[in-house]
Amino acid sequence: MKDKRVQEVYRKKINQETSRISWKELERFFASGATVFVTVELDLVEVAFQISEDNKDQVEQWLAESKIGKVTDKQATTWYEADAEVWAVVVSPYVLIQELKNPVNMSPNSQVDQTG
């Protein structure tokens, strides 16, 4: 495991790689099965970090609690029809997707942690 300073630097790097993006721009990743939904109660950056660190115990817990999972056809259809924007970050081979909690108040430079 990396020391805490290295972990924080990596988390900041992940945060800088997040993007507010139209769902329609991500559909091809959905079609290939590469999209993972992250509930708004979780920090998108932390989930990306734990996946990148291969923290299987934490990821399995989130999966079991349905806090992360494959984007469903219903979610994809809803976002498509609403022309929705989402938060996204790539953790190869996945694109992690999180709904915008307060889309009206968000800007591209906002912090990803929307739990506050």
C-alpha positions, -999 to 999 in steps of 0.1 A, spaced: 0 0 0 12 35 -8 20 60 19 -7 86 27 9 115 9 12 94 -23 -24 84 -20 -36 120 -16 -16 131 -46 -32 103 -66 -67 112 -53 -61 148 -64 -50 136 -99 -82 115 -102 -103 145 -91 -87 166 -119 -95 139 -144 -133 139 -136 -156 156 -160 -191 168 -162 -203 153 -195 -234 146 -214 -246 110 -211 -250 109 -249 -212 112 -252 -208 81 -230 -233 58 -248 -206 40 -267 -189 30 -234 -223 18 -221 -228 -2 -253 -195 -20 -247 -204 -27 -211 -177 -4 -196 -199 20 -176 -202 16 -138 -228 36 -118 -217 52 -85 -245 64 -62 -244 100 -51 -239 89 -15 -203 79 -24 -174 101 -34 -167 94 -70 -130 101 -66 -127 77 -37 -145 50 -56 -121 55 -86 -92 54 -62 -102 22 -45 -109 5 -79 -75 17 -92 -58 3 -60 -76 -30 -66 -92 -29 -32 -114 -59 -38 -129 -60 -3 -142 -24 -5 -154 -28 -41 -172 -60 -33 -189 -43 -3 -201 -15 -25 -214 -40 -51 -232 -60 -24 -248 -28 -11 -258 -17 -47 -238 15 -42 -219 7 -74 -228 -15 -104 -232 -17 -141 -253 10 -156 -287 -5 -163 -307 -1 -195 -333 18 -176 -307 43 -162 -292 47 -197 -327 53 -213 -336 78 -185 -304 98 -190 -307 97 -228 -343 110 -227 -334 137 -202 -303 147 -222 -287 144 -188 -252 154 -177 -233 132 -153 -199 132 -135 -175 107 -151 -140 95 -146 -121 68 -164 -105 40 -144 -95 17 -172 -112 -3 -185 -142 14 -168 -159 47 -170 -174 55 -136 -207 75 -138 -224 95 -111 -256 115 -114 -252 152 -106 -268 158 -72 -273 195 -78 -268 201 -115 -280 237 -115 -254 247 -90 -225 227 -104 -197 241 -125 -170 222 -144 -144 233 -117 -165 221 -88 -153 194 -64 -167 160 -72 -177 152 -37 -213 162 -38 -224 147 -5 -224 180 14 
